[in-house]
Amino acid sequence: MRYANAGHVPPYHRSGSEVVELTASGMPLGLRPEMHYEEGEVQISHGESLLFYSKGLVEAQNPAREVFGFPRLKTLLASSPKQSSLIDDLLGKLKDFTGAGWEQEDDVTMLTVERTS
């Protein structure tokens, strides 16, 4: 798969318990018409997956004003047992982290892609 980044948070590639951030530099899409984007390439093998998400996930704060953060997300991805329940698992961990009175400040959007053959 070839990828580029247009100002969004980088997706993660998950292979078993190994999780790699797919980084590529680029300004937000449409900011400058002549903008060129760095491209990366990754091989996605059987059983491996990608997680695409919005920054609202990693910027969510708990009552102590700590952010959920990239390191926590990466650790949770590496330890999540099943791909099929990954989003539900992450949403549960986010709810545990933020607490019952959390006031969401930004969208929390997630999409997973898994290679099954």
DSSP file (Angstrom, degrees, kcal/mol; ACC not computed):
  #  RESIDUE AA STRUCTURE BP1 BP2  ACC     N-H-->O    O-->H-N    N-H-->O    O-->H-N    TCO  KAPPA ALPHA  PHI   PSI    X-CA   Y-CA   Z-CA
    1    1 A M              0   0    0      0, 0.0    41,-2.5     0, 0.0     2,-0.4   0.000 360.0 360.0 360.0 135.8    0.0    0.0    0.0
    2    2 A R  E     +A   41   0A   0     39,-0.2     2,-0.3    37,-0.0    39,-0.2  -0.848 360.0 179.1-101.1 141.7    1.2    3.5   -0.8
    3    3 A Y  E     -A   40   0A   0     37,-2.4    37,-2.7    -2,-0.4     2,-0.3  -0.957  17.0-172.8-142.5 159.1    0.3    6.3    1.5
    4    4 A A  E     -A   39   0A   0     -2,-0.3     2,-0.4    35,-0.2    35,-0.1  -0.911  21.1-129.8-140.8 166.4    0.7   10.0    2.0
    5    5 A N        -     0   0    0     33,-0.6    33,-0.2    20,-0.4     2,-0.1  -0.988  12.4-171.5-126.2 128.9   -0.3   12.4    4.9
    6    6 A A  S    S-     0   0    0     -2,-0.4    23,-1.4     3,-0.1    21,-0.1  -0.378  76.4 -59.1-114.7  52.4   -2.1   15.6    4.3
    7    7 A G  S    S+     0   0    0     19,-0.5     2,-0.2     1,-0.3    20,-0.1   0.562 103.1 120.2  89.2   9.8   -1.9   17.1    7.8
    8    8 A H  S    S-     0   0    0     19,-0.1    -1,-0.3     1,-0.1    46,-0.1  -0.539  74.3 -83.2 -99.8 169.3   -3.7   14.3    9.7
    9    9 A V        -     0   0    0     44,-0.3    44,-0.3    -2,-0.2    -1,-0.1  -0.445  57.3-100.6 -67.3 145.8   -2.4   12.0   12.5
   10   10 A P        -     0   0    0      0, 0.0    13,-0.1     0, 0.0    -1,-0.1  -0.442  34.2-124.9 -72.5 139.0   -0.4    9.1   11.1
   11   11 A P        -     0   0    0      0, 0.0    11,-2.9     0, 0.0     2,-0.4  -0.270  22.4-122.2 -72.4 168.2   -2.2    5.7   10.9
   12   12 A Y  E     -BC  21  51B   0     39,-2.0    39,-2.3     9,-0.2     2,-0.5  -0.918   9.1-148.1-115.3 142.1   -0.7    2.6   12.6
   13   13 A H  E     -BC  20  50B   0      7,-3.1     7,-2.6    -2,-0.4     2,-0.5  -0.943  18.2-160.5-106.3 124.3    0.2   -0.7   10.9
   14   14 A R  E     +BC  19  49B   0     35,-3.3    35,-2.4    -2,-0.5     2,-0.4  -0.929  18.3 171.9-114.9 124.9   -0.3   -3.7   13.2
   15   15 A S  E >  S-B   18   0B   0      3,-3.0     3,-2.2    -2,-0.5     2,-0.3  -0.901  70.7 -55.7-129.5 100.0    1.3   -7.0   12.7
   16   16 A G  T 3  S-     0   0    0     -2,-0.4    31,-0.0    31,-0.3     0, 0.0  -0.532 120.9 -21.4  63.9-123.5    0.7   -9.3   15.7
   17   17 A S  T 3  S+     0   0    0     -2,-0.3     2,-0.5    -3,-0.1    -1,-0.3   0.374 118.0 100.7 -98.1   4.2    1.9   -7.4   18.7
   18   18 A E  E <   -B   15   0B   0     -3,-2.2    -3,-3.0    59,-0.1     2,-0.4  -0.787  52.0-172.9 -91.3 129.5    4.2   -5.1   16.6
   19   19 A V  E     -B   14   0B   0     -2,-0.5     2,-0.4    -5,-0.2    -5,-0.2  -0.987   2.2-173.5-126.8 127.0    2.8   -1.7   15.9
   20   20 A V  E     -B   13   0B   0     -7,-2.6    -7,-3.1    -2,-0.4     2,-0.4  -0.975  22.2-130.7-124.9 132.5    4.4    0.8   13.5
   21   21 A E  E     -B   12   0B   0     -2,-0.4     2,-1.1    -9,-0.2    -9,-0.2  -0.660  18.9-138.7 -78.3 130.9    3.4    4.4   12.9
   22   22 A L        -     0   0    0    -11,-2.9     2,-0.3    -2,-0.4    18,-0.1  -0.760  30.5-174.3 -94.6  94.9    3.1    5.2    9.2
   23   23 A T        +     0   0    0     -2,-1.1     2,-0.3   -13,-0.1   -20,-0.1  -0.683  18.7 153.9 -97.1 143.7    4.7    8.6    8.9
   24   24 A A        -     0   0    0     -2,-0.3     2,-0.2     2,-0.1   -20,-0.1  -0.898  37.4-121.5-159.3 137.2    4.9   10.9    5.8
   25   25 A S        +     0   0    0     -2,-0.3    13,-1.6    14,-0.1   -20,-0.4  -0.510  44.8 135.4 -85.6 152.1    5.2   14.7    5.8
   26   26 A G        -     0   0    0     -2,-0.2   -19,-0.5    11,-0.2    11,-0.1  -0.756  47.6-110.7 172.2 142.7    2.7   16.9    4.2
   27   27 A M        -     0   0    0      9,-0.3   -19,-0.1    -2,-0.2     3,-0.1  -0.346  60.6 -70.2 -74.6 161.6    0.7   20.1    4.7
   28   28 A P    >   -     0   0    0      0, 0.0     3,-1.9     0, 0.0     4,-0.4  -0.245  66.4 -90.7 -53.7 141.5   -3.1   20.0    5.1
   29   29 A L  T 3  S+     0   0    0    -23,-1.4   -23,-0.1     1,-0.3    -3,-0.0  -0.291 109.0  13.0 -58.6 130.7   -4.8   19.1    1.9
   30   30 A G  T 3  S+     0   0    0      2,-0.3    -1,-0.3    -3,-0.1   -24,-0.0   0.379  90.1 114.1  86.3  -3.3   -5.8   22.1   -0.2
   31   31 A L  S <  S+     0   0    0     -3,-1.9    -2,-0.1     1,-0.3    -1,-0.0   0.919  90.5  12.1 -66.7 -43.9   -3.7   24.6    1.7
   32   32 A R    >   -     0   0    0     -4,-0.4     3,-1.9     1,-0.1    -1,-0.3  -0.981  70.0-145.7-135.8 122.0   -1.4   25.3   -1.2
   33   33 A P  T 3  S+     0   0    0      0, 0.0    -1,-0.1     0, 0.0    -2,-0.1   0.794  99.6  51.4 -59.4 -30.3   -2.2   24.0   -4.7
   34   34 A E  T 3  S+     0   0    0      2,-0.1     2,-0.1     0, 0.0     0, 0.0   0.376  81.2 131.4 -88.7   5.5    1.4   23.3   -5.6
   35   35 A M    <   -     0   0    0     -3,-1.9     2,-0.4     1,-0.0    -5,-0.1  -0.332  42.8-155.7 -64.1 134.7    2.1   21.3   -2.5
   36   36 A H        -     0   0    0     -2,-0.1     2,-0.4     0, 0.0    -9,-0.3  -0.870   9.8-140.7-108.8 146.9    3.8   17.9   -3.0
   37   37 A Y        -     0   0    0     -2,-0.4   -11,-0.2   -11,-0.1     2,-0.2  -0.895  11.9-122.0-115.9 135.9    3.4   15.1   -0.5
   38   38 A E        -     0   0    0    -13,-1.6   -33,-0.6    -2,-0.4     2,-0.4  -0.483  32.3-149.8 -66.8 140.0    5.9   12.6    0.7
   39   39 A E  E     -A    4   0A   0     -2,-0.2     2,-0.3   -35,-0.1   -35,-0.2  -0.892  12.7-169.4-115.7 147.8    4.8    9.0    0.0
   40   40 A G  E     -A    3   0A   0    -37,-2.7   -37,-2.4    -2,-0.4     2,-0.4  -0.805   9.2-146.6-123.0 169.1    5.5    5.9    2.0
   41   41 A E  E     +A    2   0A   0     -2,-0.3     2,-0.3   -39,-0.2   -39,-0.2  -1.000  14.6 178.5-140.7 139.7    4.9    2.2    1.2
   42   42 A V        -     0   0    0    -41,-2.5     2,-0.5    -2,-0.4    -2,-0.0  -0.999  25.1-131.7-142.1 141.7    4.1   -0.7    3.4
   43   43 A Q        -     0   0    0     -2,-0.3     2,-0.7   -41,-0.0    -2,-0.0  -0.822  18.7-157.7 -91.2 127.1    3.3   -4.4    2.7
   44   44 A I        -     0   0    0     -2,-0.5     2,-0.1     4,-0.1     3,-0.1  -0.924  14.7-165.9-108.8 111.5    0.2   -5.6    4.5
   45   45 A S    >   -     0   0    0     -2,-0.7     3,-2.3     1,-0.2    70,-0.4  -0.380  38.9 -61.4 -92.3 170.9    0.3   -9.4    4.9
   46   46 A H  T 3  S+     0   0    0      1,-0.3    70,-0.2    71,-0.2    -1,-0.2  -0.255 124.6  13.4 -52.8 129.7   -2.5  -11.8    5.9
   47   47 A G  T 3  S+     0   0    0     68,-3.1   -31,-0.3     1,-0.3    -1,-0.3   0.328  99.5 119.7  84.9  -7.4   -3.9  -11.0    9.3
   48   48 A E    <   -     0   0    0     -3,-2.3    67,-2.4    67,-0.2    -1,-0.3  -0.511  42.7-168.0 -87.8 160.5   -2.2   -7.6    9.5
   49   49 A S  E     -CD  14 114B   0    -35,-2.4   -35,-3.3    65,-0.2     2,-0.4  -0.914  18.6-136.5-145.3 168.8   -4.2   -4.4    9.9
   50   50 A L  E     -CD  13 113B   0     63,-2.6    63,-2.0    -2,-0.3     2,-0.5  -0.952  11.5-153.0-124.4 145.7   -4.2   -0.6    9.7
   51   51 A L  E     -CD  12 112B   0    -39,-2.3   -39,-2.0    -2,-0.4     2,-0.4  -0.984   9.7-174.0-120.7 120.9   -5.8    1.8   12.1
   52   52 A F  E     + D   0 111B   0     59,-3.1    59,-2.7    -2,-0.5     2,-0.3  -0.911  18.6 162.6-106.5 140.0   -6.9    5.2   10.9
   53   53 A Y  E     - D   0 110B   0     -2,-0.4   -44,-0.3   -44,-0.3    57,-0.2  -0.980  35.6-110.5-155.0 159.7   -8.2    7.6   13.5
   54   54 A S    >>  -     0   0    0     55,-2.0     3,-1.7    -2,-0.3     4,-0.6  -0.577  35.5-109.8 -93.7 162.0   -8.9   11.3   14.2
   55   55 A K  H 3> S+     0   0    0      1,-0.3     4,-2.1    -2,-0.2     5,-0.2   0.676 108.1  79.6 -67.6 -16.5   -6.9   13.4   16.6
   56   56 A G  H 3> S+     0   0    0     51,-0.6     4,-0.6     1,-0.2    -1,-0.3   0.799  89.9  56.5 -59.6 -27.3   -9.8   13.6   19.0
   57   57 A L  H X4 S+     0   0    0     -3,-1.7     3,-0.7    50,-0.2    11,-0.2   0.964 113.4  35.5 -67.7 -53.1   -8.8   10.1   20.1
   58   58 A V  H 3< S+     0   0    0     -4,-0.6    11,-2.6     1,-0.2    -2,-0.2   0.694 118.3  52.1 -78.3 -18.4   -5.2   11.0   21.1
   59   59 A E  H 3< S+     0   0    0     -4,-2.1    -1,-0.2     9,-0.2    -2,-0.2   0.478  78.7 120.9 -95.5  -3.1   -6.1   14.5   22.4
   60   60 A A    <<  -     0   0    0     -3,-0.7     8,-2.6    -4,-0.6     2,-0.3  -0.335  53.1-146.4 -60.1 141.8   -8.9   13.3   24.7
   61   61 A Q  B     -E   67   0C   0      6,-0.2     6,-0.2    42,-0.2    42,-0.1  -0.853   5.7-139.6-117.6 148.6   -8.2   14.3   28.3
   62   62 A N    >   -     0   0    0      4,-2.1     3,-2.4    -2,-0.3    36,-0.2  -0.378  47.0 -85.7 -90.2 177.8   -9.0   12.7   31.7
   63   63 A P  T 3  S+     0   0    0      0, 0.0    35,-0.1     0, 0.0    -1,-0.0   0.768 131.0  57.5 -58.5 -25.0  -10.1   14.7   34.7
   64   64 A A  T 3  S-     0   0    0      2,-0.1     3,-0.1     1,-0.0    -3,-0.0   0.375 118.9-113.4 -84.8   5.3   -6.4   15.4   35.6
   65   65 A R    <   +     0   0    0     -3,-2.4     2,-0.3     1,-0.3    -1,-0.0   0.679  68.9 144.5  69.4  21.3   -6.0   17.0   32.1
   66   66 A E        -     0   0    0      1,-0.0    -4,-2.1     2,-0.0    -1,-0.3  -0.681  48.4-122.9 -83.4 144.5   -3.7   14.3   30.9
   67   67 A V  B     -E   61   0C   0     -2,-0.3    -6,-0.2    -6,-0.2    -8,-0.2  -0.599   9.3-127.1 -88.8 151.2   -4.1   13.4   27.3
   68   68 A F        -     0   0    0     -8,-2.6     4,-0.4    -2,-0.2    -9,-0.2   0.945  58.0-175.7 -57.9 -50.0   -4.8    9.9   26.0
   69   69 A G     >  -     0   0    0    -11,-2.6     4,-1.7    -9,-0.2     5,-0.1   0.384  38.5 -83.6  79.3 157.9   -1.8   10.3   23.8
   70   70 A F  H  > S+     0   0    0      2,-0.2     4,-2.7     1,-0.2     5,-0.2   0.895 121.2  54.7 -65.6 -45.1    0.1    8.4   21.0
   71   71 A P  H  > S+     0   0    0      0, 0.0     4,-2.3     0, 0.0    -1,-0.2   0.917 110.0  47.2 -60.1 -41.3    2.2    6.2   23.3
   72   72 A R  H  > S+     0   0    0     -4,-0.4     4,-2.5     2,-0.2    -2,-0.2   0.917 112.5  49.9 -64.7 -43.0   -0.9    4.9   25.1
   73   73 A L  H  X S+     0   0    0     -4,-1.7     4,-2.4     1,-0.2    -1,-0.2   0.929 111.1  48.8 -60.7 -45.9   -2.7    4.2   21.8
   74   74 A K  H  X S+     0   0    0     -4,-2.7     4,-2.0     1,-0.2    -1,-0.2   0.906 111.7  49.3 -62.3 -42.4    0.3    2.3   20.4
   75   75 A T  H  X S+     0   0    0     -4,-2.3     4,-1.4    -5,-0.2    -1,-0.2   0.911 111.5  49.1 -63.2 -43.3    0.5    0.2   23.6
   76   76 A L  H  X S+     0   0    0     -4,-2.5     4,-1.3     1,-0.2    -2,-0.2   0.885 109.8  52.0 -65.0 -38.7   -3.2   -0.6   23.5
   77   77 A L  H  < S+     0   0    0     -4,-2.4     3,-0.3     1,-0.2    -1,-0.2   0.907 108.9  50.4 -62.7 -41.0   -2.9   -1.6   19.8
   78   78 A A  H  < S+     0   0    0     -4,-2.0    -1,-0.2     1,-0.2    -2,-0.2   0.797 118.1  38.4 -67.8 -28.2   -0.1   -3.9   20.5
   79   79 A S  H  < S+     0   0    0     -4,-1.4    -1,-0.2    -5,-0.1    -2,-0.2   0.514  82.2 116.2-104.0  -5.5   -1.9   -5.6   23.4
   80   80 A S     <  -     0   0    0     -4,-1.3     6,-0.1    -3,-0.3     3,-0.0  -0.491  57.5-147.4 -67.3 127.7   -5.5   -5.8   21.9
   81   81 A P  S    S+     0   0    0      0, 0.0     2,-0.4     0, 0.0    -1,-0.1   0.872  70.5  30.3 -70.6 -40.2   -6.3   -9.4   21.5
   82   82 A K    >   -     0   0    0      1,-0.1     3,-0.6     3,-0.0     4,-0.1  -0.962  57.7-147.4-129.2 138.1   -8.6   -9.5   18.5
   83   83 A Q  G >  S+     0   0    0     -2,-0.4     3,-1.8     1,-0.2     4,-0.4   0.881  97.8  64.1 -63.4 -38.7   -8.8   -7.4   15.4
   84   84 A S  G 3  S+     0   0    0      1,-0.3    -1,-0.2     2,-0.1     4,-0.2   0.754 111.2  35.3 -62.9 -24.7  -12.6   -7.8   15.1
   85   85 A S  G <> S+     0   0    0     -3,-0.6     4,-2.8     1,-0.1    -1,-0.3   0.185  83.9 113.3-111.8  16.9  -13.2   -6.0   18.4
   86   86 A L  H <> S+     0   0    0     -3,-1.8     4,-2.8     1,-0.2     5,-0.2   0.914  78.4  44.8 -58.6 -49.4  -10.4   -3.4   18.2
   87   87 A I  H  > S+     0   0    0     -4,-0.4     4,-2.7     1,-0.2    -1,-0.2   0.927 115.3  47.9 -64.7 -44.2  -12.6   -0.3   17.9
   88   88 A D  H  > S+     0   0    0      1,-0.2     4,-2.1     2,-0.2    -1,-0.2   0.908 113.0  50.0 -60.6 -40.8  -14.9   -1.5   20.7
   89   89 A D  H  X S+     0   0    0     -4,-2.8     4,-2.3     2,-0.2    -2,-0.2   0.931 112.1  46.5 -62.7 -46.7  -11.8   -2.2   22.8
   90   90 A L  H  X S+     0   0    0     -4,-2.8     4,-2.4     1,-0.2    -2,-0.2   0.894 111.3  51.5 -65.1 -39.8  -10.3    1.2   22.1
   91   91 A L  H  X S+     0   0    0     -4,-2.7     4,-2.3     2,-0.2    -1,-0.2   0.887 110.3  49.9 -64.4 -37.4  -13.6    3.0   22.8
   92   92 A G  H  X S+     0   0    0     -4,-2.1     4,-2.4    -5,-0.2    -2,-0.2   0.910 111.3  47.9 -64.6 -42.8  -13.8    1.1   26.1
   93   93 A K  H  X S+     0   0    0     -4,-2.3     4,-2.1     2,-0.2    -2,-0.2   0.871 111.3  51.5 -65.8 -37.1  -10.3    2.1   27.1
   94   94 A L  H  X S+     0   0    0     -4,-2.4     4,-2.8     2,-0.2     5,-0.3   0.921 109.9  49.0 -64.7 -43.9  -11.0    5.7   26.1
   95   95 A K  H  X S+     0   0    0     -4,-2.3     4,-2.1     1,-0.2    -2,-0.2   0.909 111.6  49.3 -62.4 -42.7  -14.1    5.7   28.3
   96   96 A D  H  < S+     0   0    0     -4,-2.4    -1,-0.2     1,-0.2    -2,-0.2   0.895 114.4  46.6 -61.5 -39.9  -12.1    4.2   31.2
   97   97 A F  H  < S+     0   0    0     -4,-2.1    -2,-0.2     1,-0.2    -1,-0.2   0.919 117.6  39.2 -69.5 -46.1   -9.4    6.9   30.7
   98   98 A T  H  < S-     0   0    0     -4,-2.8     3,-0.2   -36,-0.2    -2,-0.2   0.778 102.1-140.2 -81.1 -27.0  -11.7    9.9   30.4
   99   99 A G    ><  -     0   0    0     -4,-2.1     3,-1.2    -5,-0.3    -1,-0.1  -0.103  33.0 -63.9  86.6 170.1  -14.2    9.0   33.1
  100  100 A A  T 3  S+     0   0    0      1,-0.3    -1,-0.2    -4,-0.1    -2,-0.0   0.794 127.5  53.6 -66.6 -32.6  -18.0    9.3   33.2
  101  101 A G  T 3  S+     0   0    0     -3,-0.2    -1,-0.3     2,-0.1    -2,-0.1   0.175  75.6 146.5 -91.8  19.6  -18.2   13.2   33.1
  102  102 A W    <   -     0   0    0     -3,-1.2     2,-0.7    -7,-0.1    -3,-0.1  -0.318  37.8-153.2 -63.1 131.1  -16.0   13.6   30.0
  103  103 A E        -     0   0    0    -42,-0.1     2,-0.2    -5,-0.1   -42,-0.2  -0.916  19.6-135.0-104.6 108.0  -16.9   16.5   27.7
  104  104 A Q        -     0   0    0     -2,-0.7     3,-0.1     1,-0.2   -44,-0.0  -0.442  24.0-178.4 -67.9 126.2  -15.8   15.6   24.2
  105  105 A E        +     0   0    0     -2,-0.2     2,-0.3     1,-0.2    -1,-0.2   0.634  66.1  19.1 -99.8 -18.7  -14.0   18.5   22.6
  106  106 A D  S    S-     0   0    0    -50,-0.2    -1,-0.2   -52,-0.0   -52,-0.0  -0.952  92.4 -80.8-147.9 162.4  -13.3   16.9   19.2
  107  107 A D        -     0   0    0     -2,-0.3   -51,-0.6    -3,-0.1     2,-0.5  -0.315  30.1-149.7 -66.7 150.1  -14.5   14.0   17.1
  108  108 A V        +     0   0    0    -52,-0.2     2,-0.4   -53,-0.1   -53,-0.1  -0.928  28.3 167.0-120.9 102.2  -13.3   10.5   17.8
  109  109 A T        +     0   0    0     -2,-0.5   -55,-2.0     2,-0.0     2,-0.4  -0.950   8.7 179.2-121.3 135.8  -13.3    8.6   14.5
  110  110 A M  E     -D   53   0B   0     -2,-0.4     2,-0.3   -57,-0.2   -57,-0.2  -0.992   7.8-179.8-138.3 145.6  -11.7    5.3   13.9
  111  111 A L  E     -D   52   0B   0    -59,-2.7   -59,-3.1    -2,-0.4     2,-0.4  -0.986   9.4-162.0-142.0 131.2  -11.5    3.0   10.9
  112  112 A T  E     -D   51   0B   0     -2,-0.3     2,-0.4   -61,-0.2   -61,-0.2  -0.905   2.6-166.7-114.5 147.1   -9.7   -0.4   10.7
  113  113 A V  E     -D   50   0B   0    -63,-2.0   -63,-2.6    -2,-0.4     2,-0.4  -1.000   9.6-173.8-129.0 128.7   -8.6   -2.2    7.6
  114  114 A E  E     -D   49   0B   0     -2,-0.4     2,-0.6   -65,-0.2   -65,-0.2  -0.979  23.0-133.5-127.2 137.7   -7.5   -5.8    7.8
  115  115 A R        +     0   0    0    -67,-2.4   -68,-3.1    -2,-0.4   -67,-0.2  -0.796  26.2 174.0 -87.3 120.5   -6.0   -8.1    5.1
  116  116 A T              0   0    0     -2,-0.6    -1,-0.1   -70,-0.2   -70,-0.1   0.522 360.0 360.0-106.3  -8.7   -7.9  -11.4    5.3
  117  117 A S              0   0    0    -72,-0.0   -71,-0.2     0, 0.0    -2,-0.1   0.365 360.0 360.0-140.3 360.0   -6.4  -13.2    2.3
